[in-house]
């Protein structure tokens, strides 16, 4: 989501009094919080393209922020991820196999710490960089982009100010959490530390990333070096549509109905072809 190097993403929807009751039943949120005027609700639409060795992967996702929950989804039937901000908990739902699992941020952080220690033990400059990334920062005055450059990863980021600081806080809270989750779901992907460092700068500047152009050089940047190219575009929508509310309601219904299982069993279940 939102400019990350993620390739696994997901989504949702909600609507009406029945849904409010379901929200209360499943997640224990108060009905007063659901109906209070002025609570932030917005959506971020994302398009991510990754190119490596002439292979191109393109994914379109939407991320809905509503009353302390974040719903991330891909397509109408893809895996749905719900992030509950107050408990730092992920719920993963698979609509095709009708199963779900739950992951805490603590378990994700513990896994990431183990990965970090393994990489620190390797005698490899790229591994050392992605554990503790350092960038030269500048601004392209002509195009207005922010540039984060290094020997191994370059970012060119087009930004615009957030209209509300509360949006920025929610956006980066989820972006950071999801960047960490991605390596848990997809072992072997690049660690999130570079993205976390950039998010910190963007949040301090109150800037929304409209696009990322990323080049990753696993063997370092030199004259004929090949890179993994990642491009992502993001747009923020201030008002949720009827379709968005429907997606939220559908996701909450799944969370109430699908059997919950340990993460390992969930992974096995969703990899079985129907």
C-alpha positions, 0 to 999 in steps of 0.5 A: 500500500501507499508507495511501499514495495509490497506486492501482497495487498487487500480490502473492504466496506460498511453501511447502516445501523446493522453494520454499526451493530456488527462493528460493535459486536466484532471489534468491540468499538462503541456505537457512539464512536461510529456515529460521532460527526467529524470522525476522519474517513478517507480512502487511498487508491494505489497502483503499484508496478514492479519490473525485474528482468523484463517481467512486469507485475501490476497491482491496483488496491484501495485502502479505506480509513474509517473510525480507527480501522484500516481496510486494505483490499485488492479486487473484489475477491482478493485477500482482505487485511483489516488493521485495528489501530488501537490494538495494533492487530491485523486480521487477514481474511480470504473470501475464496477459502472463507478463512481468517487469521490474526496477527499482532504487531508484536509478533511481526516486530519479533519476526522482523528483529530476527531477520535484522539480526541474520542480515547483520551477521552477513558479510554483504554490503547490501544486507548492511544497507537495508538494515540501516539505510542512509540516504542523500536527500535533495529536492528536484526544484524543477519537478518538485520531487523529493530525492532519496539517493544511495548506492543501493536504493534510489527514491524519487517521490512526488508529494503534496501537503495533507489537507488534515494532519489527522489524515497524515497520522493515520496514513503513516501509522498504517503505512509503517505497520503494513511495510513491516507486515509485508516481510512477514507475509512474504519472507525474502522481500526487502526489509522495510527500514528504508521505507520507514526512514522515508515515511518519518521524513514525509510525516514531519513535512506533512506530505502525502506521497502521490508517486514513488519511482524506486530503483533497487540495486542489489549489487550496488549502483555502477555504470552497467548495473541492473535495477529492480524498478518499482513505480507506485501512484497514490491518490487520496479521496476525502469522502467514502462512497456507497461502494466503500461502505459496502466493502467495509460491511462485507469485510466485517461480515466475513470477520464475524462468519469465517473460522479463525485459525493459526497463521500457519494453517491459514497459509496452507488453506489459502494456497489450496486451489479451489 
